[in-house]
């Protein structure tokens, strides 16, 4: 993938933690190995899936260093900044450029406070970040996280900043994708940022796709992306495709099928006993029905898996071998399997 044009499947990496909440470099390396083996067009570090808003600046830089080192120029790395302060965002933007990034995603989190949220504040945030680095910028529309909705009136202001080149549209509303394409398609590229409208968004012309589901099924995501690009809509429309979220089915199919979308062995889920499977399903059920709250620490002990990304419509859990922990849960989607493969260019 050329960094002059961000395209393809971009995996927003999970940030694994140890039981003491320290960043787990070993498991991050294993996850990247898996994604590189399965196939992806780029890696994104410390995005929403990577829990950027819960990381300190030092932790963010440690994650970036690990990802850049492990990627070793084999695949582009796109750092992400989700920040409550412009000062930290500017510092991280400069740090991303220094580490060799070619593109940067950034978004402010705006508390309402007394005066309410202002588009002027959003514009000033991006103007300051753009002044700090020449890197092309990705806007990120996820109102429930940031408190800011990137409606056309706001986007119209932001595209006047020369380095604003992309917007990741994650509301799951394909009408927004269509409206952005029509209004600003000559100035910015719209990135699909939701798993449940991937087929529709790609068919509407999105040339890149970012979703946390790719941590567990990067090859299947790439196949769906390429199926749409090759106008193979019968495959893309299959009822078990990645754009149809059903997280419990995802978990069960991975446990019992034991193969990926090419029919190759899928080593990620290794439940050795019925009790381990039952524990995983209880965790999935609890999160799916909202019993596990956002920003709540979750320990899931005794499940012998490498990295099990239980993808859910309302939340997700990061489950790791042995003692596990993660800092927050976020909405994601589901996987696909297809009888045909578009792994090769």
C-alpha positions in Angstrom: 0.0 0.0 0.0 1.3 3.4 -1.0 1.2 5.9 1.8 0.3 8.6 -0.8 -3.0 6.8 -1.0 -4.4 5.0 2.0 -6.3 1.9 0.7 -7.2 -1.6 1.7 -7.7 -3.3 5.1 -6.1 -1.5 8.0 -6.1 -3.4 11.3 -6.6 -1.2 14.4 -4.5 -3.3 16.8 -5.7 -4.4 20.2 -3.4 -3.2 23.0 -2.7 -6.3 25.2 -2.0 -5.8 28.9 -0.5 -8.0 31.6 -2.4 -8.6 34.8 -0.6 -5.6 36.4 -1.9 -3.3 33.6 1.5 -3.0 32.0 1.7 -3.2 28.2 2.5 -6.7 27.0 5.0 -6.5 24.2 5.2 -10.2 23.7 1.5 -10.7 23.0 1.5 -7.6 20.7 4.3 -9.2 18.7 2.4 -12.4 18.5 -0.7 -10.6 17.3 1.2 -8.7 14.6 2.9 -12.0 13.5 -0.6 -13.5 13.1 -1.9 -10.5 11.1 1.1 -10.4 8.8 0.7 -14.1 8.2 -3.0 -13.8 7.4 -2.7 -10.6 5.3 -3.5 -6.9 5.8 -2.6 -3.6 4.1 -1.6 -1.6 7.1 -1.6 -1.6 10.9 -3.1 1.1 13.1 -1.7 1.5 16.6 -3.6 3.0 19.6 -6.9 3.6 17.9 -10.2 3.1 19.7 -9.7 -0.7 19.6 -6.3 -0.1 21.1 -7.9 1.9 23.9 -5.9 5.1 23.2 -8.0 7.3 25.4 -7.0 5.1 28.4 -3.2 5.2 27.7 -0.7 7.7 29.0 1.6 9.4 26.5 4.5 7.2 27.6 2.4 4.1 27.1 1.3 5.3 23.7 4.9 5.8 22.6 5.9 2.4 24.0 3.1 0.7 21.9 4.1 2.7 18.8 7.8 1.7 19.2 6.8 -1.9 19.5 4.6 -1.9 16.5 7.1 0.0 14.3 9.9 -2.3 15.4 7.8 -5.4 14.7 6.5 -4.2 11.4 10.1 -3.5 10.3 8.9 -1.7 7.1 7.1 -4.9 6.0 3.8 -3.1 6.3 2.8 0.6 6.9 2.0 1.7 10.4 -0.6 4.4 11.0 -0.4 5.8 14.6 -3.7 7.1 16.1 -4.2 9.9 18.6 -7.3 10.2 20.7 -6.6 13.0 23.1 -8.4 15.3 25.6 -5.7 18.0 25.1 -4.3 19.7 22.1 -0.9 19.9 23.8 -0.6 16.1 24.1 -2.0 15.6 20.5 0.7 17.9 19.1 3.4 16.1 21.1 2.3 12.7 19.9 1.9 14.0 16.3 5.5 15.1 16.3 6.5 11.8 17.8 4.6 9.8 15.1 6.5 11.7 12.4 9.8 11.1 14.1 9.1 7.4 14.1 8.5 7.3 10.4 4.8 7.4 10.1 3.3 8.3 6.7 -0.2 9.0 7.8 -1.8 9.9 11.2 -5.3 9.6 12.6 -6.3 12.1 15.3 -9.4 13.1 17.1 -10.1 15.2 20.2 -12.3 14.1 23.0 -14.3 17.2 24.0 -16.0 17.4 27.4 -19.2 19.5 27.4 -18.2 21.6 30.4 -20.1 24.8 30.8 -20.0 26.4 27.3 -20.9 23.2 25.4 -18.9 21.7 22.6 -17.8 24.0 19.8 -16.8 23.3 16.2 -14.3 26.1 16.7 -12.5 24.0 19.2 -12.5 21.0 16.8 -11.1 23.1 14.0 -8.4 24.6 16.3 -7.4 21.2 17.4 -6.8 20.0 13.8 -5.2 23.2 12.8 -2.7 23.0 15.6 -1.9 19.3 14.8 -1.5 20.1 11.1 0.9 23.0 12.0 3.0 20.5 14.1 3.4 17.9 11.3 3.1 17.7 7.5 1.7 14.2 7.8 -1.7 13.6 6.1 -4.5 13.5 8.7 -7.4 11.1 9.1 -10.5 12.6 10.8 -12.4 10.1 13.0 -16.1 10.3 13.4 -17.2 8.4 16.5 -19.6 10.8 18.4 -20.3 8.5 21.3 -16.6 8.6 22.2 -15.5 12.1 21.4 -18.7 14.1 21.9 -18.2 15.5 18.4 -20.3 14.6 15.3 -18.5 15.3 12.1 -21.5 16.6 10.2 -21.0 18.1 6.7 -20.9 21.6 8.0 -17.9 20.7 10.3 -16.2 18.6 7.6 -16.5 21.5 5.2 -14.4 23.6 7.5 -11.9 20.9 8.3 -11.2 20.0 4.6 -9.8 23.6 4.2 -6.8 22.4 6.3 -4.5 21.1 3.5 -3.3 18.0 5.2 -6.7 16.7 6.1 -7.0 13.9 3.6 -9.3 11.2 5.0 -12.3 10.7 7.3 -13.0 7.4 9.1 -16.8 7.3 9.3 -17.7 5.0 12.1 -21.4 5.8 12.9 -22.6 2.9 10.9 -24.9 5.1 8.8 -24.2 4.6 5.1 -26.1 7.7 4.2 -23.3 9.6 5.8 -20.7 7.8 3.6 -22.7 8.7 0.5 -23.2 12.3 1.6 -19.5 12.8 2.4 -18.5 11.2 -1.0 -20.8 13.5 -2.9 -19.9 16.7 -1.0 -16.1 16.3 -0.5 -15.0 13.3 -2.6 -12.7 15.5 -4.6 -10.8 16.6 -1.4 -10.9 13.7 1.1 -11.3 10.0 1.0 -14.0 8.3 3.1 -12.8 5.3 5.1 -15.3 2.7 6.3 -15.0 2.5 10.0 -17.8 0.2 11.0 -18.1 -3.6 10.6 -21.8 -3.8 10.1 -22.0 -1.6 7.0 -18.8 -2.7 5.3 -20.4 -4.2 2.2 -22.5 -1.1 1.7 -19.7 1.4 2.4 -17.2 -0.4 0.1 -19.9 -0.5 -2.6 -20.4 3.2 -2.2 -16.7 3.8 -3.0 -14.7 3.6 0.3 -11.2 2.5 -0.6 -10.1 1.6 2.9 -11.6 -0.2 5.8 -10.7 -0.1 9.5 -12.4 -2.2 12.1 -11.4 -4.1 15.2 -12.8 -7.3 13.8 -9.7 -7.6 11.7 -7.6 -8.5 14.8 -9.1 -12.0 14.6 -10.1 -12.4 11.0 -7.8 -10.2 8.9 -7.8 -12.7 6.0 -11.6 -12.9 5.8 -11.8 -9.1 6.0 -9.4 -8.8 3.1 -11.3 -11.3 1.1 -14.6 -9.3 1.5 -12.8 -6.1 0.6 -11.4 -7.7 -2.6 -14.7 -9.4 -3.4 -16.4 -6.0 -3.6 -13.4 -4.5 -5.5 -13.7 -7.3 -8.1 -17.5 -6.9 -8.2 -18.0 -10.4 -6.8 -21.2 -9.4 -5.1 -22.6 -12.9 -4.7 -19.7 -13.8 -2.4 -19.8 -10.4 -0.6 -23.5 -10.7 0.0 -23.3 -14.2 1.6 -25.3 -14.2 4.9 -22.2 -15.3 6.9 -20.1 -12.4 5.6 -18.2 -10.1 7.8 -20.7 -7.2 7.6 -23.4 -9.3 9.4 -22.4 -9.0 13.1 -23.2 -12.0 15.4 -20.3 -12.3 17.8 -21.4 -15.5 19.5 -21.6 -17.2 16.2 -18.1 -15.9 15.5 -16.8 -17.5 18.7 -18.6 -20.8 18.1 -17.6 -21.1 14.5 -14.0 -20.5 15.3 -14.0 -23.1 18.1 -15.8 -25.8 16.2 -14.7 -25.2 12.6 -11.0 -24.9 13.4 -10.3 -23.5 10.0 -10.0 -20.1 8.4 -11.8 -18.9 5.2 -9.3 -20.9 3.0 -9.8 -24.1 4.9 -6.5 -23.8 6.6 -6.0 -24.6 10.3 -7.0 -21.6 12.5 -4.7 -21.7 15.6 -6.0 -18.8 17.6 -8.8 -20.5 19.6 -7.6 -23.5 21.7 -10.3 -24.4 24.2 -9.1 -27.6 25.7 -12.0 -28.3 28.0 -15.7 -27.7 28.0 -15.3 -25.5 31.1 -13.0 -23.2 29.2 -15.5 -22.8 26.4 -18.3 -22.3 28.9 -16.3 -19.6 30.6 -15.7 -17.8 27.3 -19.3 -18.0 26.4 -20.4 -16.6 29.8 -18.0 -13.7 29.3 -19.3 -13.1 25.8 -22.9 -13.3 26.9 -22.3 -10.9 29.8 -20.7 -8.3 27.6 -23.2 -8.8 24.8 -26.1 -7.9 27.1 -24.4 -4.9 28.6 -23.4 -6.4 32.0 -19.8 -5.5 31.6 -19.5 -1.7 31.6 -17.1 0.5 29.5 -13.8 1.3 31.2 -14.2 -1.6 33.6 -11.3 -3.9 34.3 -12.1 -7.5 33.3 -10.1 -10.6 34.3 -10.9 -13.8 32.4 -8.7 -16.5 33.9 -8.2 -20.0 32.8 -9.1 -19.7 29.1 -6.1 -21.1 27.2 -6.1 -19.0 24.1 -3.5 -16.8 22.4 -5.6 -13.7 21.5 -9.4 -14.2 21.5 -11.1 -11.1 20.3 -14.8 -11.8 21.3 -16.4 -9.4 18.9 -19.8 -8.1 20.0 -22.4 -5.7 18.8 -22.2 -3.5 21.9 -18.8 -4.4 23.4 -15.7 -6.6 23.1 -13.3 -8.4 25.4 -9.6 -9.0 24.9 -8.8 -12.4 26.2 -5.2 -13.6 26.5 -3.4 -16.8 27.5 -3.3 -17.3 31.3 -3.9 -14.1 33.3 -5.6 -11.5 31.1 -6.7 -8.0 31.4 -7.9 -5.1 29.3 -8.9 -1.6 30.1 -12.1 -1.0 28.2 -14.6 -2.5 25.8 -15.8 -1.0 22.6 -18.3 -1.9 19.8 -17.2 -4.1 17.0 -18.6 -6.6 14.5 -18.3 -10.1 13.0 -16.3 -12.3 10.6 -16.9 -13.9 7.3 -15.9 -17.1 5.6 -16.0 -17.7 1.9 -15.4 -20.6 -0.3 -13.4 -18.5 -2.7 -10.3 -16.6 -1.8 -8.9 -13.2 -2.8 -5.7 -13.5 -0.8 -3.5 -12.9 -3.9 -3.2 -9.6 -5.8 
